[in-house]
């Protein structure tokens, strides 16, 4: 039994020179070594003294980045406000469409209810009633006379 150099698990080696229990541990160990090497190089570079020109350039870059971020924030906020207004308009449009549909339904219901008894029909009925009454009265007077 061998012990993995990376995770310290015990495993059966397939070849004598095998140091890791799996390819995963081998890759992780390699990545760790690479990261350590990069970090040590960066540490060496950061120990170099900064010149006044680099300081000025860094200050200018920082102020430019700050200005860009502020502008992006303002654009983002204005877009959010526009989206909110658009959303509110959509809601109002949906409500208006719903109200228009309800009005049409009510108009149709009113039309259906008044369509059965129209004013002209009532007047015609009243006229025929009076005509019948007049006819009956003339018939009665002719019969008496």
Helices and strands as residue ranges (DSSP letters): E 2-3, E 10-11, H 23-46, H 52-116, H 119-144
